[in-house]
Amino acid sequence: MALMATARSELRRFLNRAPRPGFIGCFDFNSYTRPPTPPISRDFSSSSSAAAVAALRDPMGFEPLGVKEYLDYRRSLYGEITHKAVLVDAAGTLLAPSQPMAQIYREIGEKYGVQYSEAEILNRYRRAYAQPWGKSRLRYVNDGRPFWQYIVSSSTGCSDSQYFEEVYNYYTTNEAWHLCDPEAEKVFEALRKAGVKLAVVSNFDTRLRPLLRALNCEHWFDAIAVSAEVEAEKPNPTIFVKACELLGIKPEEAVHVGDDRRNDVWGARDAGCDAWLWGSDVHSFKEVAQRIGVQV
């Protein structure tokens, strides 16, 4: 038991050895335009990064591991299935908007007098979203209406409450969103049959649960950690720790999958979880399942 505890302690140290920036604002789930992300010299979950640092030695004495070596190391600790749980980001990983945000703002807004082009709406949206939100510690508080009213009016120049409600309610429907991976249901079913627990971890307001129900996928998950409910937004590790508590596991027993390096990867690793970047480390949920040892 003492040897196992030591090994797990070393694994935690390995997961958390890369330097990280401080916390920033929450994830923009409408525009998907992200700033360039700096390279991570010791990103063990990326085969290209692992190859690039093959000749480096960690200051604490660890040799850098490739993906295969790392997963083999986890199997030596946990068995053939390397993780007891998979945590999944919502917008950008599990879900994607069916139409560009600026197009929806313009189309709905035409009858309310919105005259900006989609390019102008997008630029105004980005400027508004980049501004500090000073009315509360979190952007997404409860249903997030105050924050989104500010965003919609700043983006379009229209403060009509009826217009805002129409836009706001649209993004709770299955018309507004679709699944990023059409095989998600089949993969998640295989994971759960193998005993792997599943959770959504998302910076979102309280519309997320009804949205998942509208998309008929809420029942795929054993837990849902929404920032507006947990009162912590990624990359704050609190939301990841809460998700693990809801699943009844330790953070080091989970892997989080998300499309934002700062919010998802660094945030999860700060909590003690493993983390893979969607679209880089993994490109489908089938690949996630295969990595942890579950065949689909």
LODOBA-588645 format. One line per field, with one value per residue (C-alpha): y, x, z. Coordinates in Angstrom, 2 decimals, padded with zeros to 5 digits, always signed. Each point is the difference from the previous one (the first is absolute). Layout:
Y	(Y	...)
X	(X	...)
Z	(Z	...)
END
This chain:
Y	(+000.00	+002.38	-000.71	+000.67	+003.28	+001.06	-000.84	+001.98	+002.92	-000.07	-000.13	+003.11	+001.79	-001.05	+001.32	+003.38	+000.75	+002.36	+003.74	+001.67	+003.56	+001.53	-000.31	+001.86	+000.55	-002.77	-001.77	+001.78	-002.63	+001.98	+001.25	-002.76	+002.43	-000.64	+001.88	-001.84	-002.42	-000.27	-003.35	-002.19	-001.46	-002.87	-000.86	-003.77	-000.59	+001.20	-002.34	+002.93	+001.84	-003.18	-000.52	+003.60	-000.31	-003.54	+001.22	+002.12	-001.01	+001.29	+001.94	-002.48	-002.91	-001.33	-001.10	+001.37	-002.66	-000.58	-000.75	-003.77	+000.02	+002.25	-002.18	-003.11	+001.71	+000.65	-003.63	-001.05	+002.00	-000.45	-003.06	-000.30	+002.86	+002.97	+002.42	-000.51	+003.03	+002.23	+003.67	+001.78	+003.69	+001.07	+002.79	-000.70	-003.63	-001.71	+002.67	+002.62	+002.81	-000.97	+003.51	+002.80	+002.22	+003.22	-001.47	-000.86	+003.41	+001.70	-002.22	+000.23	+003.67	+001.13	+000.36	+002.02	+002.45	-001.50	+001.35	-001.11	-002.54	-003.38	+001.11	+003.10	-002.03	-002.47	+002.76	+001.78	-003.33	-000.72	+003.46	-000.30	-003.50	+001.06	+002.73	-000.81	-000.96	+002.03	-000.67	-003.34	-002.28	-002.38	+000.74	-002.83	+000.52	-002.10	+000.43	+002.50	+002.51	+003.22	-001.01	-001.12	+003.08	+002.09	-002.16	-000.01	+003.74	+000.84	-002.25	+001.25	+003.45	-001.27	+000.08	-001.23	-002.49	-002.08	-000.34	-001.11	-002.61	-001.44	-000.33	-001.31	-002.65	-001.09	-001.20	-002.41	-001.93	-002.96	+002.19	+002.12	-002.81	-003.36	-002.72	+000.38	-003.77	-001.99	-003.17	+001.51	-001.98	-003.36	+000.80	+001.23	-003.10	-002.19	+002.00	-000.33	-003.75	-000.25	+001.73	+003.40	+002.91	+003.07	+003.66	+003.30	+002.85	+003.30	+003.76	+000.60	+001.49	-002.03	-000.54	-002.87	-002.69	+000.79	+000.25	-003.48	-001.30	+001.64	-001.79	-003.25	-000.53	+001.01	-003.64	-000.96	+001.56	-000.97	+003.61	+003.52	+002.76	+003.39	+003.08	+002.00	-002.68	-000.82	+003.74	-000.57	+000.38	-001.86	+000.19	+000.19	-003.57	+000.11	-000.96	-003.07	-001.07	+000.39	-002.20	-002.70	+000.24	-000.46	-003.13	-001.33	-000.17	+001.68	+002.65	-002.08	-002.78	+002.21	+001.38	+003.21	+000.61	+003.55	+002.35	+002.87	-000.48	+002.53	-000.66	-003.73	-001.41	+002.23	+000.35	-003.76	-000.67	+002.62	-002.05	-003.16	-001.53	-001.28	+002.11	-000.34	+002.83	-000.63	+000.47	-000.53	-002.87	-001.70	+000.59	-002.21	-001.64	-003.40	+001.03	+001.04	-003.41	-001.87	+002.00	-000.99	-003.64	-000.36	-001.38	+001.31)
X	(+000.00	+002.83	+001.63	-003.29	-000.47	+003.52	-000.61	-003.24	+001.74	+002.63	-002.75	-001.63	+003.36	+000.46	-003.42	+000.61	+003.59	-000.68	-000.09	-003.38	-001.29	-002.41	-003.76	-001.79	-003.63	-002.41	-000.40	-001.80	-002.51	-001.35	+002.92	+002.64	+002.76	+002.93	+003.27	+003.16	+001.06	+003.65	+001.72	+000.29	+003.45	-001.03	-003.48	+000.22	-003.44	+001.05	+002.19	+001.56	+000.84	+001.38	+002.27	+001.19	+001.21	+001.35	+003.49	-001.01	+000.10	-002.45	+001.62	-001.55	+001.68	-002.85	+000.77	-002.61	-002.51	-001.66	-003.71	+000.48	+002.48	-002.26	-003.07	+002.06	+001.03	-003.64	-000.87	+002.65	-001.94	-003.64	-000.19	-001.00	-002.51	+002.23	-002.66	-003.09	-001.78	-000.12	-000.91	-001.23	-000.17	-003.35	+000.25	+002.73	+000.52	-003.33	-002.12	+000.41	-002.30	-001.88	+000.29	+002.54	-000.93	+000.12	-002.38	-002.56	+000.29	-000.53	-002.83	-002.04	+000.86	-001.19	-003.60	+001.24	+001.98	+003.49	+001.97	+003.56	+001.59	+001.07	+003.64	-000.83	-002.04	+002.86	+002.55	-002.25	-000.70	+003.69	+000.68	-002.87	+000.98	+003.60	-001.01	+000.20	-003.38	-000.19	-003.56	+000.82	+002.95	-001.26	-001.37	-002.51	-002.08	-003.17	-001.64	+002.65	-002.55	+001.74	+003.24	-001.64	-002.23	+003.17	+001.63	-003.01	-000.67	+003.70	+000.32	-003.07	-000.78	-003.50	-001.20	-003.53	-000.85	-002.19	+002.87	+002.33	-002.47	-000.40	+003.77	+000.48	-002.70	+001.22	+003.24	-001.92	-001.43	+001.27	-000.26	+002.89	+002.46	+001.16	+002.34	+003.62	+000.48	-002.89	+001.34	-000.04	-002.99	+001.44	+003.38	-001.43	-002.18	+003.10	+001.89	-002.78	-000.31	+003.73	-000.56	+001.36	-001.97	-000.86	-000.53	-000.42	+002.17	-000.97	+000.16	-003.67	-003.09	-002.95	-001.30	+002.44	-002.15	-003.16	+002.18	+001.44	-003.53	-001.11	+002.85	-000.98	+003.44	-000.30	-000.51	+003.39	+001.74	+000.33	+000.56	-000.11	+002.18	-001.19	+002.01	-003.16	-001.00	+003.45	+000.85	+003.42	+001.03	+002.76	+002.98	-000.75	+000.74	-002.99	-002.45	+002.06	+000.33	-003.77	-000.64	+002.24	-001.81	-003.32	+001.38	+001.52	+003.57	+003.35	+001.16	+003.02	-002.39	-001.69	+000.92	-001.60	-000.54	-000.50	+000.88	+001.58	+003.60	-000.17	-003.47	-000.20	+003.53	+001.80	-003.09	-000.51	+003.65	-000.01	-002.79	+002.12	-001.83	+001.48	-000.99	-000.10	-000.54	-002.93	+001.05	+003.68	+000.62	-003.28	-002.40	-002.97	-001.53	+000.86	+003.64	-000.51	-001.49	+002.79	+002.66	-001.33	-000.39	-003.64	-000.70	-003.04)
Z	(+000.00	+000.84	-003.38	-001.82	+001.89	-000.96	-003.65	-000.05	+001.69	-002.74	-002.63	+001.48	-000.05	-003.61	-001.00	+001.60	-000.93	-002.98	+000.81	-000.47	-000.23	+002.45	-000.26	-002.76	-000.93	-000.87	-003.34	-002.83	-001.16	-002.94	-002.12	+000.32	-000.96	+002.32	+000.37	-001.06	+002.71	+000.98	-000.48	+003.08	+000.11	+002.25	-001.26	+000.50	-001.51	-003.47	-002.04	-001.89	+003.22	+001.57	-003.00	+000.11	+003.58	-000.17	+000.82	+003.00	+003.64	+002.57	+002.91	+002.45	-001.76	-002.16	-003.54	-002.44	-001.05	-003.34	-000.19	-000.06	+002.89	+002.03	-000.54	+000.81	+003.24	+000.86	-000.75	+002.49	+002.62	-000.99	-002.24	-003.66	+000.21	+000.77	+001.33	+002.12	-001.46	-003.06	+000.47	-003.12	-000.86	-001.47	-002.60	-002.53	+001.00	+000.60	-001.72	-002.72	-001.20	-003.14	-001.46	+000.55	+002.92	-002.05	-002.57	+002.68	+001.68	-003.37	-001.27	+003.20	+000.36	-003.42	+001.19	+002.99	-002.11	+000.25	-002.97	+000.67	-002.33	+001.33	-000.10	+002.05	+002.49	+000.42	+000.58	+002.50	+001.74	+000.39	+001.42	+002.46	+001.08	+000.56	+002.46	+003.72	+001.39	+003.20	+001.13	+001.67	+000.67	-002.71	-003.44	+000.11	+003.15	+000.09	-003.42	-001.12	-001.26	+001.13	-001.68	-003.25	-000.13	+000.07	-002.70	-002.35	+000.29	-000.38	-003.04	-001.86	+001.40	+000.84	+003.61	-000.71	+002.75	-002.30	-002.47	+002.77	+001.27	-003.48	-000.46	+003.52	-000.31	-003.43	+001.57	+002.25	-002.95	-001.99	-003.10	+001.26	+000.76	-001.30	+001.25	-001.11	-000.24	-001.51	+001.65	+003.48	+001.27	-001.10	+001.55	+003.29	+000.26	-000.44	+002.62	+002.55	-000.67	+000.72	+003.35	-001.01	+001.45	-002.08	+000.86	-001.79	+001.32	-001.57	+000.31	-000.67	+001.57	+001.24	-003.54	-000.42	+001.61	-002.01	-003.11	+000.58	+000.53	-003.25	-001.78	+001.74	+001.50	+003.67	+001.01	-001.46	+003.00	+003.64	+001.06	-001.43	+001.47	-001.27	+000.96	+000.81	+002.53	+001.39	+000.14	-001.53	-003.62	-001.82	+000.26	+003.73	+001.17	+002.37	-002.75	-000.94	+003.62	+000.42	-003.04	+001.48	+003.33	-001.77	-001.68	+003.22	-001.36	+000.60	-002.52	-001.05	-001.05	-002.63	-003.39	-001.24	-003.73	-001.24	-002.86	+001.95	+001.09	+002.82	+001.38	-000.59	-000.03	+002.48	+002.20	+000.22	+000.72	+002.74	+001.59	-000.25	-002.97	-003.21	-003.03	-003.79	-002.45	-002.36	-003.63	+000.81	+002.42	-000.92	-002.88	+000.92	+003.05	-001.51	+000.19	+003.63	+000.80	-001.76	+001.81	+003.40	-001.01	-001.05	-003.48	-001.86)
END
